Amino acid sequence: MARVWQIQEAKNKLSEVLDEAIRHGPQIITKRGVETVIVLSYAEYRRVMLSKKKLSDFFRESPLAEVDLDLRRDKSGPRVNIAP
């Protein structure tokens, strides 16, 4: 589980933050109480980066890739935009 560090504590204990990231996984650093940064070990970073897929590959490998969908736009009525 990620440990949360206040920025001042992380500055004062940078070596400990790095060791924790290597041994126990991502470490979260907060600034003014807001989660701002995550410190990852290089090995974890590489794992995440190598597991990324192109969006086109994701759709090509989807179980729905073979489903015949009708993607034509219905032009029978006006399009309504509802703003939040």
ZIJO-V570051 format. One record per residue. N is the residue number from 1. RES is the residue in one letter. OMEGA is omega as a letter, one per 40 degrees, with the letter a starting at -180 (999 if undefined). NEAR is the number of other ideal C-beta (glycine too) atoms within 10 Angstrom. Layout:
N:RES:OMEGA:NEAR
N:RES:OMEGA:NEAR
This chain:
1:M:a:6
2:A:i:14
3:R:i:16
4:V:a:12
5:W:i:21
6:Q:a:13
7:I:a:13
8:Q:i:9
9:E:i:14
10:A:i:21
11:K:a:11
12:N:a:12
13:K:a:13
14:L:i:12
15:S:i:8
16:E:i:14
17:V:a:18
18:L:i:14
19:D:i:13
20:E:i:18
21:A:i:21
22:I:a:15
23:R:a:8
24:H:i:12
25:G:a:15
26:P:i:16
27:Q:a:22
28:I:i:14
29:I:a:18
30:T:i:15
31:K:a:12
32:R:i:7
33:G:a:7
34:V:i:6
35:E:a:11
36:T:a:11
37:V:i:12
38:I:i:14
39:V:i:21
40:L:i:15
41:S:i:18
42:Y:i:9
43:A:i:10
44:E:i:15
45:Y:i:14
46:R:i:11
47:R:i:11
48:V:a:11
49:M:a:8
50:L:a:7
51:S:i:7
52:K:i:7
53:K:i:10
54:K:i:8
55:L:i:7
56:S:i:8
57:D:i:10
58:F:a:10
59:F:a:11
60:R:a:10
61:E:a:9
62:S:i:10
63:P:i:6
64:L:a:7
65:A:a:9
66:E:a:6
67:V:i:7
68:D:a:4
69:L:i:6
70:D:a:5
71:L:i:4
72:R:a:6
73:R:i:6
74:D:a:7
75:K:a:7
76:S:a:5
77:G:i:6
78:P:i:6
79:R:a:7
80:V:i:5
81:N:i:5
82:I:a:4
83:A:i:3
84:P:999:2
